[in-house]
Amino acid sequence: MAELTQAAFKLIGIFIAFCVVMTMFAYTTLIERRVLGFIQGRLGPNRVGPGGLLQPVADLIKLMTKEDIIPQKSTRFVYFLAPIIVTVTALMSLIVYPFGPEVHLPVIGTFQLVIARFDVALLYVLGVTSVGVYGIALAGWSSNNKYSLMGGLRSSAQMISYELALGLGLIGVILQSGTLDLYSIVEQQAGHLGITGWNMFWIQPVGFLVYLIAAIAETNRVPFDLPEAETELVAGFHTEYSAMKFGLFFVAEYLNMFTVSMLATTLFLGGWNGPFVHQVPWLGVFYFFGKVTLFLFLYIWLRGTLPRFRFDQLMNFGWKFLVPLAIINIVLTATLEWSGAFDYLAKFFKTTTGWGG
């Protein structure tokens, strides 16, 4: 009976997380268009509903009612499967992110604000999200269009290259924390007022920089948006897609933005940690989603500011700068961890400031 109750709570948690994330995705598109309009000195969508609040609903209706064109010579099964792979893999990683500490409810009792907690959650996230590359490659190949095929190959090359840098950027956190459990990593970053222990500040600033750049490239956002290249004559791997199948690729893009923002918040920005969380645990939920929102705003800000790389510049930057920098960070972190320098710095910081690191 206890196992059935636990399974029911897991399903309810998955449903709530899905609804929250999909709602945030819909309105992130609206916020992005309004912020870009402000940056570029123009109006964003403001006609559908008060202040344009129903614009995401109108966009959804438009996508669902548009004509669904299928290339006659496409490999149909793979053609339909590709957008599903991209979207499902983006959704699967959401279940392991801890978005708050232990909380207490009158009837349910004490429970952790994470849907599924297990020892290798970080490895699970990296494994699941990496499968999304297959969806993009298969989308380009199955369309039976040479432009789509070249776009799919170009996209796969970019995502595989920057996925390597992204993974290497996280190894420093793993070495320092000694675990792949995301919940434990967040707990280790408590510090004074839930701030001073964040990995971004004094343990892994270089790893954070590498991860941030690689994550922007992984999600195909400006200035790394060559896989989509919305301003070009031929868009790339999704040239032959239309209606809702086309929309699924962009659903996956925004979900991946949430995924990398949540992972950055969890590993580098202390997760739910913040002032007075120990006294009021529910504050952790607001801190967590507030930090995620800051990352999403950074994505939008960069899109309205930076130009796009050429493909050769993009690949050179990944292989000749990010990967070597990530390897240097790993060697430096391993050396400091082996020598006990991190423990010494923590004691020195606590002694001089009176704050627990």
C-alpha positions, 0 to 999 in steps of 0.5 A: 500500500505504501508503494502504491501511495508513493507511486501515486505521489510521483505521478502527481508530481510529474503531472504538476511539473509538466504543467508548470514547465509547459506554462512557463515555456508558453509565456517565456516565448511571449516574454522573449518577444516583448523583451526583444521588442524593447531592446530593438525599440519596437513593440512586441505582441500586444493585441491578443488578450490584455497586454498580449497575454493570450498570444501563446494560446493564439500561436498554439492554435495557429500551429495546430490548424496549419496544413501539415505537409509531408514530403512525398519521398521522405522516410515517413516513420523516421520523419515523424519520430524525429521531433518526438525524440527531441521533445521527449528527451528534453522532458525526461530530465525534468524529474531529477531537479530538486527545486526545494528543500524538505517541506512539511504539509499537514496531511502528507507529512515531510517530503523532498521537493524532487520527483525522483532522487537517485545517486547518479542523477547528473549522469542521467541528465547528461545521458538523456539530453545527449539523445536529442542529437539523434532527433536533429540528425534524423530529422535532416536525413529523413526529409530527403532534402539535401539542404535539410541533410546538410543542416542536420549534419551541421547541427549534429557537429555543433551539438556533439562538440559543445556537449563535450565541453559542457560535460567537461565543465561539470567535472570540477563540481563532481570532483569537489562535491564527490557525488552525482546526486543533485540533491546532495550537491545543492545541500553542500552549497548552503554556506552563510545565508545560503549564499557563500557556499555557491560553487560559482563564486570561489570553487568553480568560476571557470567551470561555470563560465565553460558550462554557460557558454557550452549550454548556450551552444547546446540549446542552439541560441544566439550567437550559436543558432546556426542549426536553425538560422532563422534569418537564412533562406534555408533554415536547416534540419527542419526545412521540410517540417510544418504545423505541429511537428515544426512547433515541437522542435521549438518546444524542445528548444525552450525546454532545453533552455529550462533544463540547462538553466535548472542544471546551472542553478543546481550545480553552480548557484546553490539550487534552492539555497538563499536567505532564511530558507532554513526558517521558511523552507518554501522560500527555496522554491522561489529562490530556485525559479528566480535563479532559473528566470535570471538565466532565461533572461540572459538567453533573451538578452544575448539574442537581442545583442550579439551577432551570429558566429560563422560555422568555422568560428563556432567550431574553432571556439569550441575545440580550441578554446572551451575544451582546453579551458575545461581540461585545465579547470579539471587538472587545477580542481583535482590538484587543489582537491588532492592537496586539501587547498579547498578545505584550507580556503574554507577555514580561512574564509570562515575565520576571517569573515565569521561566515560558514563556507 
